[in-house]
Amino acid sequence: MTNSTNQQILLKSRPVGEPKESDFALVETPIPEPGEGEVLNRTIYLSLDPYMRGRMSDHESYAAPVELGSVMVGGTVSQVMKSNHPQFSTGDFVLSYDGWQAYGVSKGETLRSVDPNQAPISYALSVTGMPGMTAYFALLDIGQPKSGETVVVSAATGAVGSVVGQIAKIKGCRAVGIVGSDAKSDYAVKELGFDACINRKTQELSSALKAACPNGIDVYFDNTAGPILEVVLQQLNLGARIPLVGLISEYNAESPPLGPNLMPLLVKRALIKGFLVGDYRHREPEFLNDVSQWLREGKLKYKEDVVEGLENAPQAFIGLLQGKNFGKLIVKVSDDPTKI
Amino acid sequence: MTNSTNQQILLKSRPVGEPKESDFALVETPIPEPGEGEVLNRTIYLSLDPYMRGRMSDHESYAAPVELGSVMVGGTVSQVMKSNHPQFSTGDFVLSYDGWQAYGVSKGETLRSVDPNQAPISYALSVTGMPGMTAYFALLDIGQPKSGETVVVSAATGAVGSVVGQIAKIKGCRAVGIVGSDAKSDYAVKELGFDACINRKTQELSSALKAACPNGIDVYFDNTAGPILEVVLQQLNLGARIPLVGLISEYNAESPPLGPNLMPLLVKRALIKGFLVGDYRHREPEFLNDVSQWLREGKLKYKEDVVEGLENAPQAFIGLLQGKNFGKLIVKVSDDPTKI
């Protein structure tokens, strides 16, 4: 990458099923100029998250799709290069939403400062950012875990799931993860402190869950929907709560697959409730307060899966939907000056 | 029926799919004698309810199945014939759970007195009983309807649905029913005061719902699950609530059918929660207080579908699962002395 041109990844075509690299296009364009009240950012880290698959489709959803030929959207941790906004100066680190590009211009009021002395700046995309906040509010507000209860989470070593399990432990619960490899399973138990973790690719899920949850399931934090949800529903305790946070298992489906039979909800008087983190922006301070403290106390560990180079974002994103990442997936788009 | 023998309907075989008359057996047996603390009741009215289909199967459920060769279970309004319990005297009317038989013996502490001066005694099986209480708590506790919102209910002229729609109106909501005949649809609108009612057998549900719910759906009171739920999910408002109260559409299925795709719950941050009225016994007084007042004020109308003769219970029950009843289905097993 030179310093005089911008690199951008555009949505070239709407994927049918799994996205392919050819659905994206890498282009070089001039670095934009910030207008009145705007800031020019250099992207250091780009967040890759499953929700982006939804933005590539034009099905109705909770957010507008990315237009064909436009830059793919996404959260970024960036450094301010030029500022026409009084709150930001050249050299500041900010959380922005500049998308899949090396440089972006944003309105100053949409940026949040990132303090490099508090935590690695990339954490603003993960544990102290959107995925962490998703884990925190969906688990505590909808899941309402009580000490001694059993919390199960799918995609358990992912950006959201890993935080869910650790908060469950902090709240005195039994934390059980579901993942797709032995390495992830080991990591969940040995590093993150889960009580048990199931490799759904090698273990029969129903019996493995029964063994891992001898007292049944009180909270299921659902990142995936699909067959995992169906099995979990059979092992719910009375009054169980299911925050429905993601449906990774079906993001690549061309038409929505059927869901599980809902009789267990009736039998167990259980609850499923959809969650979107955007609804909780006004409560960000409580989240940041707790999570910062847990990070300081060493109660919250965090793993990042860092891919180097914007040009590798499409491939990394395709792998994310297949569960190939291990930890929070981010793309390092340019040098992180706090690490030099 | 003579006065010296009891008539009982037994579960003869577990139905495969729809129950058949041959799954039941009518037998004559001696009238039983009440033991210590027990009461002998003569059944006047027997309640027939969809949940009974579940008791005929030995699939896991929230209640034990009826044993083969045992009397079918069910709520009854009865008159005390002989009492060994200090709280009850011969001639009293009681709400009991004597099942599909002409005479039953019950422990005194399981009975509730029914006051014939308050309302027709059969109402203890419906509007002031279990179905009314189901409508009341599932709608108000889970549905939480707010004035100006739209409440949709399936099986809308049934024992539960008819009360749901009328309480929705009392709470200032738009009430929209879904039924299976024009006669029921007319009745819901003209007699019960629903704002609109859809005949799902003659109208295309999705467009009819859109027309009937121009502001979307805030509460869906689900008595049926199945295809209706699937259509409703597409028209939910943000933060919609769905009390899941019955799955009539699948009670005859041999294996549980798949459910709807759950993406709309996420998109709309909506909630589905299972409900069983048994959890609310301790709150019966609030229910009775409100419902009695609404009955006195004429705000709550109620329709019964009375079938004469215990021997006709099996056929009536089979029809109930097909939606053939019109109003709360009860069997008149013997004379109602309050109506002579």
Interface residues (C-beta under 8 A of the other chain):
Chain A: E60 S61 Y62 A225 L229 L244 V245 G246 L247 E250 P256 P257 L258 G259 P260 N261 L262 M263 P264 L265 L266 V267 K268 R269 A270 L271 I272 K273 G274 F275 L276 D279
Chain B: E60 S61 Y62 A225 L229 L244 V245 G246 L247 E250 P256 P257 L258 G259 P260 N261 L262 M263 P264 L265 L266 V267 K268 R269 A270 L271 I272 K273 G274 F275 L276 D279
